[in-house]
Amino acid sequence: MADDVENNGSGEAALKRKVNFNTVAAVLFIMLSGVLFLLIPTQIDKPLIVITGSQANMPAELFPQIVATAFLILGVWFFMKSFSLQQSNDLLALDQEAITNVTVTLVMMAIYVPLMVNLGFVVGSAIMMMAMSTYFGNRNFWLSGAVSIVLPMAMFFMFRRLLLVELPPFPIDIFPLTNWSLI
C-alpha cells in the first residue's frame, strides 16, 4: 500500500512536469470553443430576406459553428500533443528591461485609445507613434515627425475612401473629406 501512495505521488509529479504553457493554451482554446457555441445563437441575427424554394439556404449560424468546431478540434489535438512537448517557461527568464518595455508599450496603447477618440485618428496616432519611437530610441525627430504625420493620414484616407471604414475624425480630418476626394 505504501508503494501505491509512492507511485501515485510520483505520477502527479510527472504530470506536473509535463503540463506546460501549451497545455494551458489548449485548455483555453477548448473553453473558447464552448463559449463560442453558447454565444452563437444569441449573437447571430436571422436574415431579413429568406429566399424560398432554393436548396442553397444555409443557416446564418453555420460558419460561426464551423469556426467553433475548428477551435474545439484543434484545442483537443493541441491538448494531447502538449504533453509530449518539452518546453521551459522563458517568461520567468526575462530581464527587467524587457518587462519595462512591454509595460510601457501597454500603457502607451491604453493612453492611445482615449487620444484617438478625443483628438481623432490622425492626431492620436501621430502622438502615439512619436512617443513610442522616441521611447524606443529614435532621435531623428524630423523623420519621426514626418512619418508620424504622413502614415496616419495615408491610413486615414485609405480606410475612409477605399475601405469605407469610419474612424474617429478631428476637424482637420473632416475638412479634406468634405471638400475634395481621393481618386
C-alpha positions as a Markdown table, in Angstrom:
| # | Residue | x | y | z |
|---|---|---|---|---|
| 1 | Met | 0.0 | 0.0 | 0.0 |
| 2 | Ala | 2.9 | 2.4 | 0.7 |
| 3 | Asp | 4.2 | 1.6 | -2.8 |
| 4 | Asp | 0.8 | 2.6 | -4.3 |
| 5 | Val | 1.0 | 6.0 | -2.5 |
| 6 | Glu | 4.6 | 6.5 | -3.5 |
| 7 | Asn | 3.8 | 5.7 | -7.2 |
| 8 | Asn | 0.7 | 7.9 | -7.1 |
| 9 | Gly | 2.8 | 10.8 | -5.8 |
| 10 | Ser | 5.4 | 10.4 | -8.4 |
| 11 | Gly | 2.7 | 10.1 | -11.1 |
| 12 | Glu | 1.4 | 13.5 | -10.0 |
| 13 | Ala | 4.9 | 15.0 | -10.1 |
| 14 | Ala | 5.4 | 13.5 | -13.6 |
| 15 | Leu | 2.1 | 15.0 | -14.8 |
| 16 | Lys | 3.1 | 18.4 | -13.3 |
| 17 | Arg | 6.3 | 18.3 | -15.2 |
| 18 | Lys | 4.5 | 17.6 | -18.5 |
| 19 | Val | 1.9 | 20.3 | -18.1 |
| 20 | Asn | 3.3 | 23.4 | -19.7 |
| 21 | Phe | 2.2 | 26.7 | -21.4 |
| 22 | Asn | 0.9 | 24.7 | -24.4 |
| 23 | Thr | -1.4 | 22.6 | -22.2 |
| 24 | Val | -2.9 | 25.8 | -20.7 |
| 25 | Ala | -3.3 | 27.3 | -24.1 |
| 26 | Ala | -5.0 | 24.2 | -25.4 |
| 27 | Val | -7.4 | 24.3 | -22.4 |
| 28 | Leu | -8.2 | 27.9 | -23.2 |
| 29 | Phe | -8.9 | 27.0 | -26.9 |
| 30 | Ile | -11.3 | 24.3 | -25.7 |
| 31 | Met | -13.0 | 26.7 | -23.3 |
| 32 | Leu | -13.2 | 29.4 | -26.1 |
| 33 | Ser | -14.9 | 26.9 | -28.4 |
| 34 | Gly | -17.5 | 26.2 | -25.7 |
| 35 | Val | -18.1 | 29.9 | -25.1 |
| 36 | Leu | -18.5 | 30.4 | -28.9 |
| 37 | Phe | -21.0 | 27.6 | -29.1 |
| 38 | Leu | -23.0 | 29.2 | -26.3 |
| 39 | Leu | -22.9 | 32.7 | -27.7 |
| 40 | Ile | -23.6 | 31.9 | -31.4 |
| 41 | Pro | -27.4 | 31.6 | -31.0 |
| 42 | Thr | -27.7 | 35.0 | -29.2 |
| 43 | Gln | -25.2 | 36.9 | -31.3 |
| 44 | Ile | -26.2 | 35.9 | -34.9 |
| 45 | Asp | -29.3 | 37.7 | -36.3 |
| 46 | Lys | -31.7 | 35.9 | -38.5 |
| 47 | Pro | -31.5 | 37.1 | -42.1 |
| 48 | Leu | -34.1 | 39.7 | -43.1 |
| 49 | Ile | -34.6 | 38.2 | -46.5 |
| 50 | Val | -35.2 | 34.5 | -46.9 |
| 51 | Ile | -35.2 | 33.1 | -50.4 |
| 52 | Thr | -37.7 | 30.2 | -50.5 |
| 53 | Gly | -37.6 | 27.3 | -52.8 |
| 54 | Ser | -33.8 | 27.3 | -53.0 |
| 55 | Gln | -31.7 | 24.4 | -51.9 |
| 56 | Ala | -28.8 | 26.7 | -51.1 |
| 57 | Asn | -30.3 | 28.2 | -47.9 |
| 58 | Met | -27.7 | 27.9 | -45.2 |
| 59 | Pro | -28.4 | 29.0 | -41.6 |
| 60 | Ala | -26.6 | 32.1 | -40.5 |
| 61 | Glu | -25.0 | 30.2 | -37.6 |
| 62 | Leu | -23.2 | 27.7 | -39.9 |
| 63 | Phe | -19.9 | 29.5 | -40.4 |
| 64 | Pro | -19.5 | 30.6 | -36.8 |
| 65 | Gln | -20.3 | 27.0 | -35.8 |
| 66 | Ile | -17.6 | 25.7 | -38.2 |
| 67 | Val | -15.1 | 28.1 | -36.5 |
| 68 | Ala | -16.1 | 27.0 | -33.0 |
| 69 | Thr | -15.8 | 23.3 | -34.1 |
| 70 | Ala | -12.4 | 24.0 | -35.5 |
| 71 | Phe | -11.3 | 25.6 | -32.2 |
| 72 | Leu | -12.6 | 22.5 | -30.4 |
| 73 | Ile | -10.9 | 20.0 | -32.7 |
| 74 | Leu | -7.6 | 21.9 | -32.7 |
| 75 | Gly | -7.8 | 22.5 | -28.9 |
| 76 | Val | -8.2 | 18.8 | -28.2 |
| 77 | Trp | -5.4 | 17.9 | -30.6 |
| 78 | Phe | -3.2 | 20.6 | -29.1 |
| 79 | Phe | -4.0 | 19.4 | -25.6 |
| 80 | Met | -3.0 | 15.8 | -26.4 |
| 81 | Lys | 0.1 | 17.0 | -28.2 |
| 82 | Ser | 1.2 | 19.4 | -25.4 |
| 83 | Phe | 2.1 | 16.6 | -23.0 |
| 84 | Ser | 4.9 | 15.4 | -25.4 |
| 85 | Leu | 6.4 | 18.9 | -25.8 |
| 86 | Gln | 9.5 | 19.7 | -23.8 |
| 87 | Gln | 9.4 | 23.4 | -23.2 |
| 88 | Ser | 10.7 | 25.7 | -20.5 |
| 89 | Asn | 9.0 | 28.8 | -19.2 |
| 90 | Asp | 11.1 | 31.6 | -20.7 |
| 91 | Leu | 8.8 | 34.3 | -19.3 |
| 92 | Leu | 10.5 | 33.7 | -15.9 |
| 93 | Ala | 13.9 | 34.4 | -17.5 |
| 94 | Leu | 13.0 | 37.8 | -18.9 |
| 95 | Asp | 15.2 | 40.7 | -17.8 |
| 96 | Gln | 14.0 | 43.9 | -16.2 |
| 97 | Glu | 14.4 | 45.9 | -19.5 |
| 98 | Ala | 12.1 | 43.6 | -21.4 |
| 99 | Ile | 9.4 | 43.7 | -18.7 |
| 100 | Thr | 9.7 | 47.5 | -18.6 |
| 101 | Asn | 9.4 | 47.8 | -22.4 |
| 102 | Val | 6.3 | 45.6 | -22.5 |
| 103 | Thr | 4.7 | 47.5 | -19.6 |
| 104 | Val | 5.5 | 50.9 | -21.2 |
| 105 | Thr | 4.0 | 49.7 | -24.6 |
| 106 | Leu | 0.8 | 48.5 | -22.9 |
| 107 | Val | 0.5 | 51.8 | -21.0 |
| 108 | Met | 1.0 | 53.8 | -24.3 |
| 109 | Met | -1.6 | 51.7 | -26.1 |
| 110 | Ala | -4.0 | 52.3 | -23.2 |
| 111 | Ile | -3.4 | 56.1 | -23.5 |
| 112 | Tyr | -3.8 | 55.9 | -27.3 |
| 113 | Val | -7.4 | 54.8 | -27.2 |
| 114 | Pro | -8.7 | 58.0 | -25.4 |
| 115 | Leu | -6.3 | 60.1 | -27.5 |
| 116 | Met | -7.7 | 58.6 | -30.7 |
| 117 | Val | -11.3 | 59.0 | -29.6 |
| 118 | Asn | -11.0 | 62.6 | -28.4 |
| 119 | Leu | -8.4 | 64.0 | -30.8 |
| 120 | Gly | -9.1 | 61.9 | -33.9 |
| 121 | Phe | -7.3 | 59.1 | -35.5 |
| 122 | Val | -4.6 | 61.1 | -37.3 |
| 123 | Val | -3.6 | 63.3 | -34.3 |
| 124 | Gly | -3.9 | 60.5 | -31.8 |
| 125 | Ser | -1.9 | 58.1 | -34.0 |
| 126 | Ala | 0.8 | 60.8 | -34.7 |
| 127 | Ile | 1.2 | 61.5 | -30.9 |
| 128 | Met | 1.4 | 57.8 | -30.1 |
| 129 | Met | 3.9 | 57.0 | -32.9 |
| 130 | Met | 6.1 | 59.9 | -32.0 |
| 131 | Ala | 6.1 | 58.9 | -28.3 |
| 132 | Met | 6.8 | 55.2 | -28.9 |
| 133 | Ser | 9.6 | 55.9 | -31.5 |
| 134 | Thr | 11.2 | 58.3 | -29.0 |
| 135 | Tyr | 10.9 | 55.9 | -26.1 |
| 136 | Phe | 12.5 | 53.1 | -28.1 |
| 137 | Gly | 15.5 | 55.1 | -29.1 |
| 138 | Asn | 14.7 | 57.2 | -32.2 |
| 139 | Arg | 16.5 | 60.6 | -32.0 |
| 140 | Asn | 15.8 | 61.8 | -35.6 |
| 141 | Phe | 12.8 | 63.9 | -34.6 |
| 142 | Trp | 12.3 | 65.4 | -38.1 |
| 143 | Leu | 12.0 | 62.0 | -39.7 |
| 144 | Ser | 9.9 | 60.6 | -36.9 |
| 145 | Gly | 7.6 | 63.6 | -37.0 |
| 146 | Ala | 7.2 | 63.3 | -40.8 |
| 147 | Val | 6.4 | 59.5 | -40.6 |
| 148 | Ser | 4.1 | 60.1 | -37.6 |
| 149 | Ile | 2.0 | 62.5 | -39.6 |
| 150 | Val | 2.2 | 61.1 | -43.1 |
| 151 | Leu | 1.5 | 57.4 | -42.2 |
| 152 | Pro | -1.7 | 58.0 | -40.1 |
| 153 | Met | -3.0 | 60.4 | -42.8 |
| 154 | Ala | -2.4 | 57.9 | -45.5 |
| 155 | Met | -4.1 | 55.2 | -43.4 |
| 156 | Phe | -7.0 | 57.5 | -42.6 |
| 157 | Phe | -7.6 | 58.2 | -46.3 |
| 158 | Met | -7.2 | 54.6 | -47.3 |
| 159 | Phe | -9.7 | 53.4 | -44.6 |
| 160 | Arg | -12.2 | 56.2 | -45.3 |
| 161 | Arg | -12.1 | 56.3 | -49.1 |
| 162 | Leu | -11.1 | 52.8 | -50.2 |
| 163 | Leu | -12.4 | 50.6 | -47.5 |
| 164 | Leu | -15.3 | 52.9 | -46.3 |
| 165 | Val | -14.4 | 52.4 | -42.6 |
| 166 | Glu | -15.4 | 55.1 | -40.1 |
| 167 | Leu | -12.5 | 56.3 | -38.0 |
| 168 | Pro | -12.7 | 59.0 | -35.2 |
| 169 | Pro | -12.4 | 62.3 | -37.0 |
| 170 | Phe | -10.8 | 65.6 | -35.9 |
| 171 | Pro | -11.8 | 68.9 | -37.6 |
| 172 | Ile | -8.6 | 68.7 | -39.6 |
| 173 | Asp | -9.6 | 65.2 | -40.7 |
| 174 | Ile | -13.1 | 66.2 | -41.8 |
| 175 | Phe | -12.2 | 69.3 | -43.9 |
| 176 | Pro | -10.3 | 67.4 | -46.7 |
| 177 | Leu | -13.0 | 64.7 | -46.8 |
| 178 | Thr | -15.9 | 67.1 | -47.3 |
| 179 | Asn | -14.1 | 69.5 | -49.8 |
| 180 | Trp | -12.1 | 67.2 | -52.0 |
| 181 | Ser | -11.8 | 63.5 | -52.6 |
| 182 | Leu | -9.1 | 61.0 | -53.4 |
| 183 | Ile | -9.4 | 59.4 | -56.8 |
